[in-house]
Amino acid sequence: MKPLDPRLLRYSRSSRGFLLLSVLIAMSGAALSIAQAYLLTSLITGLFQKERAIEDMSSTMRILVTVFIGKAVLGYLSNFLSARFSTRIKSELREGLISKVIGGESDALHRLGPAELSLLMSRGINNLDGYFSKFVPQLFIAAIIPLTVGVAIALQDWKSGIIVICTIPLIPIFGILIGRFTAVATQKKMETLGLLSGYFLDLLSGLPTLKVYNRSKLQVKKLGEIGDKYRKETMKVLRISFLSSLALELVATLSVALLAVSIGIRLVNGSMTLTSGLIVLILAPEVYWPIRQVSAHFHAAQDGVSVSNQIFEILDAKAVNGSETVADIKAITWSELTVSYPNRSSITIPAGQLVAGKIHALVGPSGSGKSTLIAILLGFTQISTGEIIVSTSQGDFAFDQIEKNHWRSLLSWMPQEPHFASTTVGEIVNENESSLADVSLKISDLPNGMQTHIGALQDAISVGQKRKLALARAFAKPSALLILDEPTASVDDVSEEEINRSLEREAKSGRIILVASHRPTTIASATNTIKIAAR
Amino acid sequence: MKKLMRFVRPEVPALLQAGMIAGISLSMSVGLLACSAWLISMASTRPPILILEVAIVAVRFFGLGRGIVRYFARIREHDVALNIQTKIRQSIYSTMEERMPTQLIGVQRGKILQGVVSDSEAIQDLWLRIALPWIAALVSGASGIGIIYWLDHPFGVLAGIIFLAAMFVIPFVSILTSAGSEQRTTEEELFDGFIQACDSIEESLVFGTNESVRNELMKTQERISASEKKLASVAGISESLQMLFAGSTIALAIISSAHAFLTGIIPGANIAVIVLIPLAIYDGLPTTFAAFSQVTTLVKRAESLAPYLEPIAPDGVPHQLSHDDVTLKFTDLVPDTVKGRLLPVSAEASPGKPLVIQGRSGCGKSSIINAILGFVGYSGQITEIDPGSTSVMLQSDHLFATSIRENLKIGRPEVSDREIMQILEVVELANLIYSMPEGLDTHIGPYGFNLSGGEKQRLKLARVLLRHTSVYLLDEPFEYLDAQMAQRIALKIERILVTKTLLIVSHLGLRLSGQSNTLGLVATMQH
């Protein structure tokens, strides 16, 4: 894993001022630390070697207290700045994700599923917190401070300076070596985590099913087993990734120890003064402190960096889209089309045509590709081979030339498994009561009539009523192309007749109607038939 | 918090142990600086080298040991935290399981996920990032103050008091200033809104409601951002407080050791030791204290989990009473959910005499099954059935994101592949499974994405048919199937379940053998 993703820096660039200020504050902090070392040493040697009274050194004491206060102020400022920096970038990323996904410009929804995508939006982005507020500023600080302090040490005692300056590069080298080693392991840990959360959602969504099958209790044990497996895998990863901090700690503390011993021996020999020795001893940990902080934050930031890969995949996605707009649709004609799916053989759809004013029955055995053709026409699925032509009063257009959002504004659709936003029946059908009659949904059958609230889980009405409501919604939207996926799947014969009558009326008004159905009477009421054979 | 503590309690010794190890590693940095300071001060008086030998060995020991001990402390900490996490998850699941189905139905799906995955993971910071580092800091502080006390009693007491004050005052201020942040609720809102938006995104694109969904989410995101900004303004308070505590201790150390040295209480070589130890003690604290700003949020999250934290129940053994010859009968039945809309109905089903209930949507077909299962109230009489010997296929049945075989085994875990294939022949899925490269091991993607509606329906049907029970209640088993296929499968089911009691609810006009009964439901017109 790269410690610094260039795509992340693209966002950092917008906040360059923040970074510059952070580095300036850190530099002032280093200056204060060097001053503190000199002041402390002068006080200690003043007492120990010159036996001066503390009252005689009151000005030094006053400066030391000022230095402490200055460090406190800088500590506040640096935390404040980095937190603001991270807040800004996080909200930029969140906004980007919302626009991309809600705008239908990314196929992330199909790839990840709603649960994982939502997880990315909330916890995923919060994982970037450590990265932006701590790791990135610290990286710049670590590049500047150790050298500055190292030079200050060398000015006091060039031998100690050489030891310090020689060990500084060791730390990033260790870091990079072990970082490379842990990249695969970290990726694996993230995958397990995603798998685990998906497993949880699935388990809880299916709890009613498990309960009915009397299998729900057994899952407690399985949960424990999976948790244990996850723990073992994570520990394997951590054992390796903690090695890098072990290496860093060793370099840092061992070189302080080495310095102390060598200074002690040189003091005994008389080749060094106590003042120089103490200044070096106090400053030495300051050299390694910023680098150790980088490594500490690196582990915190690692999760964030993996998450950022997923986020940028979505943000950088460019949807295939046309630019043409059309006023109407006279016909849609296609050659043989194929769509490939992962994990199953590709689906082939024979050439066909839809024309205005006609009802087209889409028939074929279950699984043959009826829903796939519908997804293609809605612009949700990309075809692998084949060609679709849209004929309008302005002439013919290739399907890919037409702007997708505009295209969707021309059509209306009833999906096989309808969802509604949390709202009322009236809102869903644009307060159009006649569309409810069209699908033989009696307002009196609904608990609160037009005001019946359809909640997030949509429990207020039965499955059959929900499907009728979705059909009414499709009827209520003025459109050139009406696509209905199994509109009569769970309705009785009387309702079916009513729905078929409504379909004929709509066709007469010039709409193109495409109905996927298994019901013989619905198929019989169509004028054209589009047949898709079994795979 | 109390409930949470019940799950943590068995792990407390392990937690303390991890905190102690971390504390020892921090104490080693204190030791390193103290020994080095003494070594250098002593060396400057140019004594015989032998006197310094012990200090030289100690300095090397602390320099080497610090990193190694820290490594083991880290590993121990994470292991303990992950263990606790699994226990919390298990108890959440089993509590939800106990309270099914009424509890779960009302809860939003996004909330459940946030609750289980996110909360249970986040609250591990309570011990990993907050309790453990605090214990470690206390241990290292105690060892450093101990050395000071050994060298200079009065100042040791004073430094101890200041250190304890810092250990309590700074976290307290940190918690106080960060309290009242509403970040957690808004984040949850965004999460819920997003999961709902994702479910219906294709429809919102067609019906043009995606703009309003987007605006709604953007507003929530702005609220999150605003509360994050508020938190940023208090982020540095604990670090500057820690600097002030450290600074005052060091200043007092200089004044006090000056006095002690001049009055001959301490030798000169100890001045640097007493002055520099506070530097080492307070050095490691900023990260410890910064984490306390999360306490309020984390406690809130832990409390939101509380309703789901109950002791883990022992594994239940599914009972498989297989007494045949059950007659399922209901008389003058009106489920409460369709009261006033359905005239009282009576019918019965017995082995060899299946019952088919037909009627238009919303007339109460599914409510009859729910009444038989006791999920909804009703008036009239129903023969009691043993839930352990009844198989039910509901419209809300869920296919799990795992292999086809695993999904079918939920029906009966000990089922053989041969039996599975026989049943798949019945529901006419066998050819599809044969054509798949991985056969029964094929995973059905997120939400069964790559199976068609009819295929999913038949898979659920196969799962229920694999059960060995005396009663079968099937609610709309043939949805998404064409009439001929439904008719074919219905007859095959009737044949294989001829010794069982079978009830099918369907909107289709199914024709079973001569022995079957059909109950046509008609909703009354008045409301």
Interface residues (C-beta under 8 A of the other chain):
Chain A: L40 L43 I44 L47 F48 Q49 E51 A53 I54 M61 L64 V65 F68 I69 K71 A72 V73 G75 Y76 L77 S78 N79 F80 S82 A83 R84 T87 K90 S91 R94 E95 I98 S99 V101 I102 G103 G104 L109 H110 L112 G113 P114 A115 L117 S118 L119 M121 S122 R123 N126 L196 S197 G198 Y199 F200 L201 D202 L203 L204 S205 G206 L207 P208 T209 L210 K211 V212 Y213 N214 R215 S216 K217 L218 Q219 V220 K221 L223 G224 G227 D228 Y230 R231 T234 M235 L238 R239 F242 L243 S245 L246 A247 L248 E249 L250 A252 T253 L254 V256 A257 L258 A260 V261 I263 G264 I265 L267 V268 G270 T273 L274 G277 L278 L281 I282 P285 W289 A296 Y341 P342 N343 R344 S345 P365 S366 G367 K370 S371 L378 F380 N405 R408 S409 L411 S412 W413 P415 Q416 E417 P418 H419 F420 A421 S422 K442 S444 D445 A456 L457 D459 I461 S462 V463 G464 Q465 R467 K468 R473 K477 E486 A489 S490 V491 D492 D493 V494 S495 H518 R519 P520 R535
Chain B: M28 S29 L32 L33 C35 S36 A37 L39 I40 S41 M42 A43 S44 R46 P47 I49 L52 A55 I56 V59 R60 F62 G63 L64 R66 G67 I68 R70 Y71 R74 I75 H78 D79 L82 N83 Q85 T86 R89 Q90 Y93 S94 M96 E97 M100 P101 L104 I105 G106 Q108 R109 G110 I112 L113 Q114 V116 V117 S118 E121 E187 E188 L190 F191 D192 F194 I195 Q196 A197 C198 D199 S200 I201 E202 E203 S204 L205 V206 F207 G208 T209 N210 V213 R214 L217 M218 Q221 E222 I224 S225 E228 K229 L231 A232 S233 A235 G236 I237 E239 S240 L241 Q242 M243 L244 A246 G247 S248 I250 A251 I254 I255 S257 A258 H259 F261 L262 G268 A269 I271 A272 V275 L276 L279 D283 P286 T287 A290 I312 A313 D315 G316 P318 H319 R341 Q358 G359 R360 S361 G362 S366 P387 G388 V392 L394 Q395 S396 D397 H398 L399 F400 A401 T402 I410 G411 P413 L432 S435 M436 E438 T442 H443 G445 P446 Y447 F449 N450 L451 S452 G453 G454 E455 R458 R463 R467 E476 E479 Y480 L481 D482 A483 M485 H507 G509 A523 H527
